[in-house]
């Protein structure tokens, strides 16, 4: 006997748009790879989300700031972390909701939490390479 069902209003997986694409960009010689925004699941502190990416460059440069649309604030999860990308040594910015020793960038001050399947404008500013803005996908956290 065949069965059919409807999960309308039941938080079903097919009602949420997915964003499996990878977003890469360049700011001068600095390559920004796989930039993603992750809603915070830790419940620790005030972070509403985190932004993650990898930086690669043939020359030394410093990430001087990151901003997210809607007036949010982006700050390092460790104030002592130096966000310097060195030649041929990737700088990995990770999600602190997952086990990592890499630096993290917390997003606070959003009017509402980011929704998986959407995009958020993220701007990265570098000391020498200038800035680059991308529409970063919001992914559902696996934590």
C-alpha positions in Angstrom: 0.0 0.0 0.0 1.6 3.3 -1.1 1.8 6.1 1.5 2.2 9.8 1.0 2.6 12.5 3.6 3.0 16.1 4.1 5.3 17.6 6.7 4.0 21.2 6.3 4.7 23.1 9.4 6.8 20.3 10.9 10.3 21.8 10.3 10.9 19.4 7.4 14.2 19.4 5.6 12.7 20.1 2.2 11.2 23.4 3.3 14.6 25.0 3.8 16.7 26.2 1.0 20.2 24.8 0.9 23.3 26.6 -0.1 26.0 24.1 -1.0 28.0 26.5 -3.1 31.4 27.6 -2.1 32.2 31.3 -2.1 35.7 32.4 -2.9 37.1 35.9 -3.5 40.3 37.8 -3.9 41.5 41.0 -2.2 44.6 41.9 -4.2 47.1 39.0 -3.7 45.1 37.6 -0.7 42.8 34.7 -1.7 39.8 34.3 0.5 38.5 30.7 0.3 35.2 29.0 1.5 33.7 31.9 3.4 30.6 30.7 5.4 28.4 32.1 8.2 27.3 29.6 10.9 24.6 30.4 13.4 25.9 29.9 17.0 24.7 26.7 18.8 27.0 26.9 21.8 24.8 29.1 24.0 28.1 30.5 25.4 28.6 34.2 25.4 26.7 36.6 23.2 27.7 35.4 19.7 24.8 34.9 17.4 26.9 33.5 14.6 30.5 32.9 13.4 32.1 33.6 10.1 34.7 31.2 8.8 37.2 31.2 5.9 40.7 30.5 4.9 43.2 33.1 3.7 46.2 32.4 1.5 48.7 34.9 0.1 52.1 35.0 -1.5 52.9 38.1 0.6 52.4 39.0 4.3 49.2 40.9 5.1 47.0 41.5 8.2 43.2 41.1 8.4 42.3 44.4 10.1 38.5 44.0 10.2 35.5 42.1 9.2 32.0 43.4 8.9 28.6 41.8 8.3 25.6 43.6 6.9 22.7 44.8 9.1 25.0 46.7 11.5 26.4 43.6 13.2 29.7 43.6 15.0 32.5 41.0 14.2 35.1 40.4 16.9 37.8 37.8 17.4 36.8 35.1 20.0 40.4 35.4 21.3 41.5 39.1 21.7 45.1 38.0 21.6 44.9 36.2 18.3 47.0 37.8 15.5 45.2 37.7 12.2 48.2 37.7 10.0 48.4 35.8 6.7 52.0 34.8 5.8 53.3 33.6 2.5 52.4 30.0 1.8 50.9 29.5 5.3 47.1 29.5 5.3 45.3 31.5 8.0 42.3 29.4 8.9 39.4 31.2 10.7 37.2 28.5 12.3 33.9 28.0 14.0 34.6 27.8 17.8 31.4 25.8 18.2 33.5 22.9 16.8 36.7 21.6 18.4 39.6 23.8 17.0 42.7 25.7 18.0 42.3 28.1 15.1 41.1 31.7 15.7 37.4 32.4 15.5 35.3 35.5 14.6 32.1 36.0 16.5 29.1 38.0 15.1 26.9 40.0 17.5 24.3 42.7 17.2 22.2 41.1 14.5 18.5 42.1 14.6 17.7 38.4 14.1 19.8 35.2 13.8 21.0 34.3 10.3 18.8 31.7 8.6 20.5 28.7 7.0 20.0 28.6 3.2 20.3 32.4 2.9 23.3 34.7 2.3 24.8 37.5 4.3 27.1 40.3 3.0 30.5 40.0 4.6 33.4 42.5 4.0 37.0 41.6 4.9 39.5 44.5 5.2 43.2 44.0 4.9 46.1 46.3 5.8 47.6 46.2 2.4 45.3 44.4 0.0 42.2 46.6 0.5 38.8 45.1 1.0 36.5 42.5 -0.6 32.8 42.0 0.0 31.0 38.7 -0.7 27.5 37.2 -0.2 28.5 34.4 2.2 26.1 31.4 2.5 24.6 30.7 5.9 24.9 27.0 6.7 23.2 24.9 9.3 25.6 24.0 12.1 26.3 20.3 12.4 27.0 20.7 16.2 
